[in-house]
């Protein structure tokens, strides 16, 4: 009996099959029986398809990561008005942490209204906090006023680097097809 092997993965094939049981690729049947086909020494690796979920998540993380550097590099400056200053207290902090959220609004050059929030952490001297109704400098991205940052916040911070690094990992894994999300059947 002549043994046939899959030309894609090198696994032995059952007689008369149309698809390889191992890799799923179609099997081309020889026109006439010929000499036995030798099994390849190294199996051919099947190409993996890109996984779209990690790619989409990676793109979103990349956008979140580059928004501050993009606003600082290409943005326009304007003046904003502080709408509220609130102490942030949640399950991981307390009043003693002295963390504050500052909400502000601003007008772009073309007359659109934008808004944003910034945080000030460990503010033990409350005179450093802006008062409601006071003015602050805001840098925004023209055409995308939701991408904005207070002008005095010139550093990118760790969150920017973390978002960019995670997005790079997800994009590479998604494109290579090594990260995938599968549904488990029960």
VEXDO-991237 format. One record per atom (N, C-alpha, C): residue in three letters; atom name; y, z, x. Coordinates in steps of 0.1 Angstrom, whole numbers, padded with zeros to 4 digits, always signed. Each point is the difference from the previous one (the first is absolute). Example, Ala and Ser with C-alpha at 12.3 -4.5 7.8 and 13.67 -1.06 7.14 Angstrom:
<sites>
+------+------+-------+-------+-------+
: zase : bapa :     Y :     Z :     X :
+------+------+-------+-------+-------+
:  ala :    N : -0057 : +0078 : +0132 :
:  ala :   CA : +0012 : +0000 : -0009 :
:  ala :    C : +0012 : +0000 : +0009 :
:  ser :    N : +0011 : -0007 : -0004 :
:  ser :   CA : +0011 : +0000 : +0009 :
:  ser :    C : +0011 : +0008 : -0008 :
+------+------+-------+-------+-------+
</sites>
This chain:
<sites>
+------+------+-------+-------+-------+
: zase : bapa :     Y :     Z :     X :
+------+------+-------+-------+-------+
:  unk :    N : -0012 : +0000 : +0008 :
:  unk :   CA : +0012 : +0000 : -0008 :
:  unk :    C : +0012 : +0000 : +0009 :
:  unk :    N : +0010 : -0008 : -0003 :
:  unk :   CA : +0012 : -0001 : +0007 :
:  unk :    C : +0010 : +0011 : -0005 :
:  unk :    N : +0004 : +0009 : +0009 :
:  unk :   CA : +0010 : +0010 : -0003 :
:  unk :    C : +0014 : -0006 : +0002 :
:  unk :    N : +0008 : +0003 : -0010 :
:  unk :   CA : +0014 : -0004 : +0001 :
:  unk :    C : +0009 : +0012 : +0001 :
:  unk :    N : +0011 : -0002 : +0007 :
:  unk :   CA : +0010 : +0011 : +0002 :
:  unk :    C : +0013 : -0004 : -0005 :
:  unk :    N : +0008 : +0009 : -0005 :
:  unk :   CA : +0014 : -0003 : -0005 :
:  unk :    C : +0008 : -0004 : +0011 :
:  unk :    N : +0008 : -0011 : -0001 :
:  unk :   CA : +0008 : -0004 : +0010 :
:  unk :    C : +0013 : +0008 : +0001 :
:  unk :    N : +0003 : +0009 : -0009 :
:  unk :   CA : +0012 : +0008 : +0000 :
:  unk :    C : -0003 : +0014 : +0006 :
:  unk :    N : -0011 : +0006 : -0004 :
:  unk :   CA : -0003 : +0014 : +0005 :
:  unk :    C : -0013 : +0001 : +0008 :
:  unk :    N : -0008 : -0010 : +0000 :
:  unk :   CA : -0012 : +0000 : +0009 :
:  unk :    C : -0012 : +0007 : -0006 :
:  unk :    N : +0001 : +0005 : -0013 :
:  unk :   CA : -0011 : +0007 : -0006 :
:  unk :    C : -0011 : -0010 : -0005 :
:  unk :    N : -0012 : +0004 : -0001 :
:  unk :   CA : -0011 : -0010 : -0005 :
:  unk :    C : +0002 : -0002 : -0015 :
:  unk :    N : -0003 : -0013 : -0004 :
:  unk :   CA : +0002 : -0004 : -0014 :
:  unk :    C : -0014 : -0001 : -0006 :
:  unk :    N : +0000 : +0003 : -0013 :
:  unk :   CA : -0012 : -0002 : -0008 :
:  unk :    C : -0001 : -0015 : -0004 :
:  unk :    N : -0011 : -0006 : -0001 :
:  unk :   CA : -0002 : -0014 : -0003 :
:  unk :    C : +0006 : -0003 : -0014 :
:  unk :    N : +0008 : -0011 : -0001 :
:  unk :   CA : +0006 : -0004 : -0013 :
:  unk :    C : +0012 : +0007 : -0005 :
:  unk :    N : +0006 : +0009 : +0008 :
:  unk :   CA : +0012 : +0007 : -0005 :
:  unk :    C : +0013 : -0009 : +0002 :
:  unk :    N : +0010 : +0002 : -0008 :
:  unk :   CA : +0012 : -0007 : +0001 :
:  unk :    C : +0011 : +0007 : +0007 :
:  unk :    N : -0001 : +0014 : +0000 :
:  unk :   CA : +0010 : +0008 : +0007 :
:  unk :    C : -0007 : +0011 : +0008 :
:  unk :    N : +0006 : +0003 : +0011 :
:  unk :   CA : -0006 : +0010 : +0009 :
:  unk :    C : +0001 : +0014 : -0006 :
:  unk :    N : -0010 : +0008 : +0000 :
:  unk :   CA : -0001 : +0013 : -0006 :
:  unk :    C : +0009 : +0010 : +0008 :
:  unk :    N : +0001 : -0003 : +0013 :
:  unk :   CA : +0008 : +0009 : +0008 :
:  unk :    C : +0015 : -0001 : +0000 :
:  unk :    N : +0005 : -0013 : +0001 :
:  unk :   CA : +0014 : -0002 : +0001 :
:  unk :    C : +0006 : -0007 : -0013 :
:  unk :    N : -0009 : -0006 : -0008 :
:  unk :   CA : +0005 : -0007 : -0012 :
:  unk :    C : +0005 : -0014 : +0001 :
:  unk :    N : -0001 : -0005 : +0013 :
:  unk :   CA : +0005 : -0014 : +0002 :
:  unk :    C : -0011 : -0010 : -0005 :
:  unk :    N : +0005 : -0012 : -0005 :
:  unk :   CA : -0010 : -0010 : -0004 :
:  unk :    C : -0009 : -0005 : +0011 :
:  unk :    N : -0012 : -0003 : -0003 :
:  unk :   CA : -0010 : -0004 : +0009 :
:  unk :    C : -0001 : -0015 : -0002 :
:  unk :    N : +0001 : -0008 : +0011 :
:  unk :   CA : -0002 : -0014 : -0001 :
:  unk :    C : -0015 : -0003 : +0003 :
:  unk :    N : -0006 : -0006 : -0010 :
:  unk :   CA : -0015 : -0003 : +0001 :
:  unk :    C : -0002 : -0013 : +0008 :
:  unk :    N : -0008 : +0000 : +0010 :
:  unk :   CA : -0003 : -0012 : +0008 :
:  unk :    C : -0006 : -0011 : -0009 :
:  unk :    N : +0003 : -0012 : +0003 :
:  unk :   CA : -0006 : -0011 : -0008 :
:  unk :    C : -0015 : -0001 : +0001 :
:  unk :    N : -0005 : +0001 : +0012 :
:  unk :   CA : -0014 : +0000 : +0003 :
:  unk :    C : -0004 : +0011 : +0009 :
:  unk :    N : -0012 : +0005 : -0001 :
:  unk :   CA : -0003 : +0011 : +0009 :
:  unk :    C : +0000 : -0005 : +0014 :
:  unk :    N : +0006 : +0008 : +0009 :
:  unk :   CA : +0001 : -0004 : +0014 :
:  unk :    C : -0005 : +0011 : +0009 :
:  unk :    N : +0003 : +0000 : +0012 :
:  unk :   CA : -0005 : +0011 : +0009 :
:  unk :    C : +0007 : +0013 : -0004 :
:  unk :    N : -0007 : +0011 : +0003 :
:  unk :   CA : +0006 : +0013 : -0003 :
:  unk :    C : +0014 : +0002 : +0007 :
:  unk :    N : +0009 : +0006 : -0008 :
:  unk :   CA : +0013 : +0003 : +0005 :
:  unk :    C : +0000 : +0014 : +0007 :
:  unk :    N : +0005 : +0000 : +0012 :
:  unk :   CA : -0001 : +0012 : +0008 :
:  unk :    C : +0012 : +0009 : -0005 :
:  unk :    N : -0004 : +0013 : +0000 :
:  unk :   CA : +0010 : +0010 : -0004 :
:  unk :    C : +0011 : +0001 : +0010 :
:  unk :    N : +0013 : +0001 : -0004 :
:  unk :   CA : +0010 : +0001 : +0011 :
:  unk :    C : -0001 : +0014 : +0007 :
:  unk :    N : +0004 : +0000 : +0012 :
:  unk :   CA : -0001 : +0012 : +0008 :
:  unk :    C : +0009 : +0011 : -0005 :
:  unk :    N : +0012 : -0004 : -0004 :
:  unk :   CA : +0010 : +0010 : -0005 :
:  unk :    C : +0004 : -0004 : -0015 :
:  unk :    N : -0001 : +0009 : -0009 :
:  unk :   CA : +0004 : -0004 : -0014 :
:  unk :    C : +0015 : -0004 : -0001 :
:  unk :    N : +0003 : -0010 : -0008 :
:  unk :   CA : +0013 : -0004 : -0002 :
:  unk :    C : +0007 : +0010 : -0009 :
:  unk :    N : +0012 : +0004 : +0003 :
:  unk :   CA : +0007 : +0010 : -0008 :
:  unk :    C : +0006 : -0007 : -0012 :
:  unk :    N : -0002 : +0005 : -0012 :
:  unk :   CA : +0006 : -0005 : -0012 :
:  unk :    C : +0015 : +0004 : +0000 :
:  unk :    N : +0009 : -0009 : -0003 :
:  unk :   CA : +0014 : +0004 : -0001 :
:  unk :    C : +0003 : +0008 : -0012 :
:  unk :    N : +0007 : +0011 : +0002 :
:  unk :   CA : +0004 : +0008 : -0011 :
:  unk :    C : +0013 : -0005 : -0007 :
:  unk :    N : +0000 : +0002 : -0013 :
:  unk :   CA : +0012 : -0004 : -0007 :
:  unk :    C : +0010 : +0011 : +0000 :
:  unk :    N : +0013 : -0004 : +0000 :
:  unk :   CA : +0010 : +0010 : +0000 :
:  unk :    C : +0000 : +0009 : -0012 :
:  unk :    N : +0003 : +0012 : +0001 :
:  unk :   CA : +0000 : +0010 : -0011 :
:  unk :    C : +0015 : +0001 : -0004 :
:  unk :    N : +0003 : -0003 : -0013 :
:  unk :   CA : +0014 : -0001 : -0004 :
:  unk :    C : +0006 : +0013 : -0003 :
:  unk :    N : -0008 : +0010 : -0004 :
:  unk :   CA : +0006 : +0013 : -0003 :
:  unk :    C : +0006 : +0007 : +0012 :
:  unk :    N : -0007 : +0001 : +0011 :
:  unk :   CA : +0007 : +0005 : +0012 :
:  unk :    C : +0012 : -0008 : +0005 :
:  unk :    N : -0001 : -0013 : -0002 :
:  unk :   CA : +0011 : -0008 : +0004 :
:  unk :    C : +0013 : +0003 : -0008 :
:  unk :    N : -0002 : +0001 : -0013 :
:  unk :   CA : +0011 : +0003 : -0009 :
:  unk :    C : +0006 : +0014 : +0003 :
:  unk :    N : -0009 : +0010 : +0002 :
:  unk :   CA : +0005 : +0013 : +0003 :
:  unk :    C : +0007 : +0000 : +0013 :
:  unk :    N : -0005 : -0007 : +0010 :
:  unk :   CA : +0006 : -0001 : +0013 :
:  unk :    C : +0014 : -0007 : -0001 :
:  unk :    N : +0002 : -0010 : -0008 :
:  unk :   CA : +0013 : -0006 : -0001 :
:  unk :    C : +0010 : +0009 : -0007 :
:  unk :    N : -0005 : +0008 : -0010 :
:  unk :   CA : +0009 : +0010 : -0006 :
:  unk :    C : +0004 : +0011 : +0009 :
:  unk :    N : -0009 : +0004 : +0008 :
:  unk :   CA : +0003 : +0011 : +0010 :
:  unk :    C : +0010 : -0006 : +0011 :
:  unk :    N : -0002 : -0012 : +0004 :
:  unk :   CA : +0009 : -0007 : +0009 :
:  unk :    C : +0014 : -0001 : -0005 :
:  unk :    N : +0001 : -0003 : -0013 :
:  unk :   CA : +0014 : -0001 : -0006 :
:  unk :    C : +0006 : +0014 : +0000 :
:  unk :    N : -0008 : +0010 : -0004 :
:  unk :   CA : +0006 : +0013 : +0000 :
:  unk :    C : +0004 : +0005 : +0014 :
:  unk :    N : -0008 : -0004 : +0010 :
:  unk :   CA : +0003 : +0004 : +0014 :
:  unk :    C : +0012 : -0007 : +0006 :
:  unk :    N : +0002 : -0012 : -0003 :
:  unk :   CA : +0011 : -0008 : +0007 :
:  unk :    C : +0013 : +0001 : -0008 :
:  unk :    N : +0000 : +0006 : -0012 :
:  unk :   CA : +0012 : +0000 : -0008 :
:  unk :    C : +0012 : +0007 : +0007 :
:  unk :    N : -0002 : +0011 : +0006 :
:  unk :   CA : +0011 : +0007 : +0007 :
:  unk :    C : +0004 : -0007 : +0012 :
:  unk :    N : -0009 : -0004 : +0009 :
:  unk :   CA : +0005 : -0008 : +0012 :
:  unk :    C : +0007 : -0013 : -0004 :
:  unk :    N : -0005 : -0006 : -0011 :
:  unk :   CA : +0006 : -0013 : -0005 :
:  unk :    C : +0014 : +0003 : -0005 :
:  unk :    N : +0002 : +0011 : -0008 :
:  unk :   CA : +0013 : +0003 : -0005 :
:  unk :    C : +0010 : +0003 : +0011 :
:  unk :    N : -0005 : +0008 : +0010 :
:  unk :   CA : +0009 : +0003 : +0011 :
:  unk :    C : +0004 : -0012 : +0008 :
:  unk :    N : -0010 : -0009 : +0002 :
:  unk :   CA : +0003 : -0012 : +0009 :
:  unk :    C : +0008 : -0011 : -0008 :
:  unk :    N : -0003 : -0002 : -0012 :
:  unk :   CA : +0006 : -0012 : -0007 :
:  unk :    C : +0009 : +0005 : -0012 :
:  unk :    N : +0002 : +0013 : -0002 :
:  unk :   CA : +0007 : +0005 : -0011 :
:  unk :    C : +0015 : -0001 : +0001 :
:  unk :    N : +0006 : +0002 : -0012 :
:  unk :   CA : +0015 : +0001 : -0001 :
:  unk :    C : +0003 : +0015 : -0003 :
:  unk :    N : +0011 : +0004 : +0004 :
:  unk :   CA : +0004 : +0014 : -0002 :
:  unk :    C : +0010 : +0001 : -0012 :
:  unk :    N : -0001 : +0010 : -0008 :
:  unk :   CA : +0009 : +0003 : -0011 :
:  unk :    C : +0001 : +0015 : -0001 :
:  unk :    N : +0008 : +0004 : -0010 :
:  unk :   CA : +0001 : +0014 : -0003 :
:  unk :    C : -0007 : +0004 : -0013 :
:  unk :    N : -0007 : +0011 : +0001 :
:  unk :   CA : -0007 : +0004 : -0012 :
:  unk :    C : +0005 : +0013 : -0005 :
:  unk :    N : -0003 : +0004 : -0012 :
:  unk :   CA : +0004 : +0013 : -0006 :
:  unk :    C : -0012 : +0008 : -0003 :
:  unk :    N : +0001 : +0013 : +0005 :
:  unk :   CA : -0011 : +0009 : -0002 :
:  unk :    C : -0001 : +0004 : -0015 :
:  unk :    N : -0011 : -0002 : -0007 :
:  unk :   CA : -0001 : +0004 : -0014 :
:  unk :    C : -0006 : +0014 : -0002 :
:  unk :    N : -0009 : +0003 : +0009 :
:  unk :   CA : -0006 : +0014 : -0001 :
:  unk :    C : -0006 : +0004 : +0013 :
:  unk :    N : -0001 : +0013 : +0002 :
:  unk :   CA : -0006 : +0006 : +0012 :
:  unk :    C : -0010 : +0011 : -0006 :
:  unk :    N : -0013 : -0002 : +0002 :
:  unk :   CA : -0009 : +0009 : -0006 :
:  unk :    C : -0010 : +0006 : +0011 :
:  unk :    N : -0002 : +0013 : -0001 :
:  unk :   CA : -0010 : +0006 : +0009 :
:  unk :    C : -0014 : -0004 : -0004 :
:  unk :    N : -0007 : -0005 : +0009 :
:  unk :   CA : -0014 : -0005 : -0003 :
:  unk :    C : -0010 : +0012 : +0002 :
:  unk :    N : -0006 : +0004 : -0011 :
:  unk :   CA : -0010 : +0010 : +0000 :
:  unk :    C : -0012 : -0005 : -0007 :
:  unk :    N : -0011 : -0001 : +0007 :
:  unk :   CA : -0013 : -0004 : -0006 :
:  unk :    C : -0011 : +0009 : +0005 :
:  unk :    N : -0012 : -0005 : -0002 :
:  unk :   CA : -0012 : +0009 : +0003 :
:  unk :    C : -0002 : +0002 : +0015 :
:  unk :    N : +0006 : -0009 : +0008 :
:  unk :   CA : -0001 : +0002 : +0015 :
:  unk :    C : +0012 : +0006 : +0006 :
:  unk :    N : +0010 : +0003 : -0007 :
:  unk :   CA : +0012 : +0006 : +0006 :
:  unk :    C : +0005 : +0011 : -0009 :
:  unk :    N : +0011 : +0007 : +0005 :
:  unk :   CA : +0005 : +0011 : -0008 :
:  unk :    C : +0016 : -0001 : +0002 :
:  unk :    N : +0007 : +0010 : -0006 :
:  unk :   CA : +0014 : +0000 : +0001 :
:  unk :    C : +0004 : +0003 : +0014 :
:  unk :    N : -0008 : +0006 : +0008 :
:  unk :   CA : +0003 : +0004 : +0014 :
:  unk :    C : -0001 : -0012 : +0009 :
:  unk :    N : -0006 : -0011 : -0004 :
:  unk :   CA : +0000 : -0012 : +0008 :
:  unk :    C : +0013 : -0007 : +0001 :
:  unk :    N : +0009 : +0002 : -0010 :
:  unk :   CA : +0013 : -0006 : +0000 :
:  unk :    C : +0000 : -0016 : +0002 :
:  unk :    N : -0008 : -0006 : -0009 :
:  unk :   CA : -0001 : -0015 : +0000 :
:  unk :    C : +0008 : -0005 : -0012 :
:  unk :    N : +0007 : -0010 : +0002 :
:  unk :   CA : +0009 : -0005 : -0011 :
:  unk :    C : -0001 : -0015 : -0001 :
:  unk :    N : +0000 : -0005 : -0013 :
:  unk :   CA : +0001 : -0014 : -0003 :
:  unk :    C : +0014 : -0004 : -0005 :
:  unk :    N : +0006 : -0010 : +0006 :
:  unk :   CA : +0013 : -0004 : -0003 :
:  unk :    C : -0001 : -0014 : -0007 :
:  unk :    N : +0005 : -0001 : -0013 :
:  unk :   CA : -0001 : -0012 : -0007 :
:  unk :    C : +0014 : -0006 : +0000 :
:  unk :    N : +0001 : -0013 : +0003 :
:  unk :   CA : +0013 : -0007 : +0001 :
:  unk :    C : +0000 : -0014 : -0007 :
:  unk :    N : +0011 : -0005 : -0003 :
:  unk :   CA : +0002 : -0013 : -0006 :
:  unk :    C : +0011 : -0007 : +0009 :
:  unk :    N : -0001 : -0014 : -0001 :
:  unk :   CA : +0010 : -0007 : +0008 :
:  unk :    C : +0001 : -0014 : -0006 :
:  unk :    N : +0011 : -0007 : +0003 :
:  unk :   CA : +0003 : -0014 : -0004 :
:  unk :    C : -0002 : -0009 : +0012 :
:  unk :    N : -0007 : -0011 : -0003 :
:  unk :   CA : -0001 : -0010 : +0010 :
:  unk :    C : +0012 : -0009 : +0001 :
:  unk :    N : +0001 : -0009 : +0010 :
:  unk :   CA : +0011 : -0009 : +0001 :
:  unk :    C : +0002 : -0009 : -0012 :
:  unk :    N : -0011 : -0004 : -0006 :
:  unk :   CA : +0000 : -0009 : -0011 :
:  unk :    C : +0001 : +0008 : -0014 :
:  unk :    N : +0002 : +0013 : +0000 :
:  unk :   CA : +0003 : +0007 : -0012 :
:  unk :    C : -0012 : +0007 : -0006 :
:  unk :    N : -0012 : -0002 : +0005 :
:  unk :   CA : -0012 : +0006 : -0005 :
:  unk :    C : +0000 : +0015 : +0003 :
:  unk :    N : -0006 : +0008 : -0009 :
:  unk :   CA : -0001 : +0014 : +0003 :
:  unk :    C : -0014 : +0003 : +0005 :
:  unk :    N : -0001 : +0008 : +0011 :
:  unk :   CA : -0012 : +0004 : +0006 :
:  unk :    C : -0001 : +0015 : +0000 :
:  unk :    N : -0012 : +0006 : +0002 :
:  unk :   CA : -0001 : +0014 : +0001 :
:  unk :    C : -0011 : +0003 : +0010 :
:  unk :    N : +0000 : +0012 : +0005 :
:  unk :   CA : -0010 : +0004 : +0010 :
:  unk :    C : -0001 : +0015 : +0001 :
:  unk :    N : -0009 : +0005 : +0007 :
:  unk :   CA : -0003 : +0014 : +0002 :
:  unk :    C : -0003 : +0002 : +0015 :
:  unk :    N : +0006 : +0010 : +0006 :
:  unk :   CA : -0003 : +0004 : +0013 :
:  unk :    C : -0004 : +0015 : +0001 :
:  unk :    N : -0006 : +0004 : +0010 :
:  unk :   CA : -0004 : +0014 : +0001 :
:  unk :    C : +0007 : +0006 : +0012 :
:  unk :    N : +0003 : +0013 : -0001 :
:  unk :   CA : +0004 : +0008 : +0011 :
:  unk :    C : -0009 : +0012 : +0000 :
:  unk :    N : -0007 : +0002 : +0011 :
:  unk :   CA : -0009 : +0011 : +0002 :
:  unk :    C : +0005 : +0011 : +0009 :
:  unk :    N : -0004 : +0012 : -0003 :
:  unk :   CA : +0004 : +0012 : +0008 :
:  unk :    C : +0015 : +0001 : +0001 :
:  unk :    N : +0006 : +0000 : -0011 :
:  unk :   CA : +0015 : +0001 : +0000 :
:  unk :    C : +0003 : +0015 : -0002 :
:  unk :    N : +0002 : +0008 : +0010 :
:  unk :   CA : +0002 : +0014 : -0001 :
:  unk :    C : +0015 : +0003 : -0002 :
:  unk :    N : +0009 : -0010 : +0003 :
:  unk :   CA : +0014 : +0002 : -0002 :
:  unk :    C : +0004 : -0010 : -0011 :
:  unk :    N : +0001 : +0004 : -0012 :
:  unk :   CA : +0002 : -0009 : -0012 :
:  unk :    C : +0014 : -0007 : +0001 :
:  unk :    N : +0009 : +0004 : +0009 :
:  unk :   CA : +0012 : -0007 : +0001 :
:  unk :    C : -0002 : -0014 : +0006 :
:  unk :    N : -0012 : -0002 : +0006 :
:  unk :   CA : -0004 : -0014 : +0005 :
:  unk :    C : -0003 : -0009 : -0011 :
:  unk :    N : -0003 : +0005 : -0012 :
:  unk :   CA : -0004 : -0009 : -0011 :
:  unk :    C : +0012 : -0007 : -0006 :
:  unk :    N : -0001 : -0012 : -0004 :
:  unk :   CA : +0011 : -0007 : -0006 :
:  unk :    C : +0001 : +0006 : -0014 :
:  unk :    N : +0013 : +0000 : -0005 :
:  unk :   CA : +0002 : +0006 : -0013 :
:  unk :    C : -0001 : -0012 : -0011 :
:  unk :    N : -0003 : +0004 : -0012 :
:  unk :   CA : -0001 : -0010 : -0011 :
:  unk :    C : +0014 : -0006 : -0001 :
:  unk :    N : +0000 : -0014 : -0001 :
:  unk :   CA : +0012 : -0007 : -0002 :
:  unk :    C : +0006 : -0004 : +0014 :
:  unk :    N : -0005 : +0005 : +0011 :
:  unk :   CA : +0005 : -0004 : +0013 :
:  unk :    C : -0005 : -0014 : +0004 :
:  unk :    N : +0006 : -0006 : +0010 :
:  unk :   CA : -0003 : -0013 : +0005 :
:  unk :    C : -0009 : +0001 : +0012 :
:  unk :    N : -0010 : -0009 : +0001 :
:  unk :   CA : -0008 : -0002 : +0011 :
:  unk :    C : -0002 : -0014 : +0004 :
:  unk :    N : -0002 : -0003 : +0012 :
:  unk :   CA : -0002 : -0014 : +0004 :
:  unk :    C : -0014 : -0004 : -0003 :
:  unk :    N : -0002 : -0013 : -0005 :
:  unk :   CA : -0013 : -0005 : -0004 :
:  unk :    C : -0001 : -0014 : +0006 :
:  unk :    N : -0012 : -0003 : +0006 :
:  unk :   CA : -0003 : -0013 : +0005 :
:  unk :    C : -0011 : -0006 : -0009 :
:  unk :    N : +0003 : -0012 : -0005 :
:  unk :   CA : -0010 : -0006 : -0009 :
:  unk :    C : -0003 : -0014 : +0004 :
:  unk :    N : -0011 : -0005 : -0005 :
:  unk :   CA : -0003 : -0014 : +0004 :
:  unk :    C : +0006 : -0009 : -0011 :
:  unk :    N : +0008 : -0010 : +0004 :
:  unk :   CA : +0006 : -0009 : -0010 :
:  unk :    C : -0010 : -0008 : -0008 :
:  unk :    N : +0001 : +0000 : -0013 :
:  unk :   CA : -0009 : -0007 : -0008 :
:  unk :    C : -0011 : +0010 : -0005 :
:  unk :    N : -0003 : +0010 : +0007 :
:  unk :   CA : -0010 : +0010 : -0003 :
:  unk :    C : +0006 : +0014 : +0001 :
:  unk :    N : +0009 : +0004 : -0009 :
:  unk :   CA : +0007 : +0013 : +0001 :
:  unk :    C : -0009 : +0012 : -0001 :
:  unk :    N : -0013 : -0002 : -0005 :
:  unk :   CA : -0009 : +0011 : -0001 :
:  unk :    C : -0005 : +0004 : +0014 :
:  unk :    N : +0002 : -0009 : +0010 :
:  unk :   CA : -0003 : +0003 : +0014 :
:  unk :    C : +0013 : +0006 : +0006 :
:  unk :    N : +0001 : +0013 : +0001 :
:  unk :   CA : +0012 : +0006 : +0005 :
:  unk :    C : -0003 : +0013 : +0007 :
:  unk :    N : +0009 : +0004 : +0008 :
:  unk :   CA : -0001 : +0013 : +0008 :
:  unk :    C : +0014 : +0005 : +0003 :
:  unk :    N : +0002 : +0013 : +0000 :
:  unk :   CA : +0013 : +0006 : +0004 :
:  unk :    C : +0003 : -0005 : +0014 :
:  unk :    N : +0012 : -0003 : +0002 :
:  unk :   CA : +0005 : -0005 : +0013 :
:  unk :    C : -0002 : +0010 : +0012 :
:  unk :    N : +0000 : +0013 : -0003 :
:  unk :   CA : -0002 : +0009 : +0010 :
:  unk :    C : -0015 : +0002 : +0004 :
:  unk :    N : -0009 : -0006 : -0007 :
:  unk :   CA : -0014 : +0001 : +0003 :
:  unk :    C : -0004 : -0012 : +0008 :
:  unk :    N : +0003 : +0001 : +0013 :
:  unk :   CA : -0002 : -0011 : +0009 :
:  unk :    C : -0014 : +0000 : +0006 :
:  unk :    N : -0008 : +0010 : -0001 :
:  unk :   CA : -0013 : +0000 : +0005 :
:  unk :    C : -0010 : -0004 : -0010 :
:  unk :    N : -0011 : -0006 : +0004 :
:  unk :   CA : -0010 : -0005 : -0009 :
:  unk :    C : -0010 : +0010 : -0004 :
:  unk :    N : -0003 : +0010 : +0008 :
:  unk :   CA : -0009 : +0010 : -0003 :
:  unk :    C : -0015 : -0004 : +0001 :
:  unk :    N : -0008 : +0010 : -0001 :
:  unk :   CA : -0015 : -0002 : +0002 :
:  unk :    C : -0006 : -0007 : -0012 :
:  unk :    N : +0006 : +0001 : -0012 :
:  unk :   CA : -0006 : -0007 : -0011 :
:  unk :    C : +0000 : -0015 : +0001 :
:  unk :    N : +0011 : -0005 : +0006 :
:  unk :   CA : +0001 : -0014 : +0003 :
:  unk :    C : -0011 : -0005 : +0009 :
:  unk :    N : -0002 : +0007 : +0011 :
:  unk :   CA : -0011 : -0004 : +0009 :
:  unk :    C : -0014 : +0002 : -0006 :
:  unk :    N : -0002 : +0010 : -0008 :
:  unk :   CA : -0013 : +0002 : -0007 :
:  unk :    C : -0002 : -0011 : -0010 :
:  unk :    N : +0010 : -0004 : -0008 :
:  unk :   CA : -0002 : -0011 : -0010 :
:  unk :    C : -0003 : -0013 : +0007 :
:  unk :    N : +0007 : -0003 : +0011 :
:  unk :   CA : -0003 : -0012 : +0007 :
:  unk :    C : -0013 : -0001 : +0007 :
:  unk :    N : -0005 : +0012 : +0006 :
:  unk :   CA : -0013 : +0000 : +0006 :
:  unk :    C : -0011 : -0001 : -0010 :
:  unk :    N : +0001 : +0007 : -0012 :
:  unk :   CA : -0010 : -0001 : -0010 :
:  unk :    C : -0001 : -0014 : -0006 :
:  unk :    N : +0012 : -0006 : -0002 :
:  unk :   CA : +0000 : -0014 : -0005 :
:  unk :    C : -0006 : -0009 : +0009 :
:  unk :    N : +0002 : +0001 : +0013 :
:  unk :   CA : -0006 : -0009 : +0010 :
:  unk :    C : -0015 : +0002 : +0000 :
:  unk :    N : -0005 : +0012 : -0001 :
:  unk :   CA : -0015 : +0002 : -0001 :
:  unk :    C : -0006 : -0006 : -0012 :
:  unk :    N : +0006 : +0002 : -0012 :
:  unk :   CA : -0005 : -0005 : -0012 :
:  unk :    C : +0001 : -0016 : +0000 :
:  unk :    N : +0010 : -0005 : +0005 :
:  unk :   CA : +0001 : -0015 : +0000 :
:  unk :    C : -0010 : -0006 : +0009 :
:  unk :    N : -0003 : +0006 : +0012 :
:  unk :   CA : -0010 : -0006 : +0009 :
:  unk :    C : -0014 : +0002 : -0006 :
:  unk :    N : -0003 : +0012 : -0006 :
:  unk :   CA : -0013 : +0002 : -0006 :
:  unk :    C : -0002 : -0009 : -0012 :
:  unk :    N : +0011 : -0002 : -0008 :
:  unk :   CA : -0002 : -0008 : -0012 :
:  unk :    C : -0002 : -0015 : +0004 :
:  unk :    N : +0008 : -0005 : +0010 :
:  unk :   CA : -0002 : -0014 : +0004 :
:  unk :    C : -0013 : -0002 : +0006 :
:  unk :    N : -0005 : +0009 : +0008 :
:  unk :   CA : -0013 : -0002 : +0007 :
:  unk :    C : -0011 : +0002 : -0010 :
:  unk :    N : +0002 : +0006 : -0011 :
:  unk :   CA : -0010 : +0003 : -0010 :
:  unk :    C : -0008 : +0012 : +0002 :
:  unk :    N : +0005 : +0009 : +0010 :
:  unk :   CA : -0008 : +0012 : +0003 :
:  unk :    C : +0003 : +0011 : -0010 :
:  unk :    N : +0011 : +0000 : -0007 :
:  unk :   CA : +0003 : +0010 : -0010 :
:  unk :    C : -0001 : -0006 : -0013 :
:  unk :    N : -0008 : +0005 : -0009 :
:  unk :   CA : -0002 : -0006 : -0013 :
:  unk :    C : -0001 : +0012 : -0010 :
:  unk :    N : +0003 : -0003 : -0012 :
:  unk :   CA : -0002 : +0009 : -0011 :
:  unk :    C : -0010 : -0005 : -0009 :
:  unk :    N : -0011 : +0007 : -0002 :
:  unk :   CA : -0011 : -0005 : -0008 :
:  unk :    C : -0002 : +0009 : -0012 :
:  unk :    N : -0005 : -0005 : -0011 :
:  unk :   CA : -0003 : +0009 : -0011 :
:  unk :    C : -0015 : +0003 : +0000 :
:  unk :    N : -0003 : +0012 : -0001 :
:  unk :   CA : -0014 : +0005 : +0000 :
:  unk :    C : -0005 : -0001 : -0014 :
:  unk :    N : -0011 : -0007 : -0001 :
:  unk :   CA : -0007 : -0001 : -0014 :
:  unk :    C : -0010 : +0012 : -0001 :
:  unk :    N : +0000 : +0005 : -0012 :
:  unk :   CA : -0009 : +0011 : -0003 :
:  unk :    C : -0010 : -0004 : -0010 :
+------+------+-------+-------+-------+
</sites>
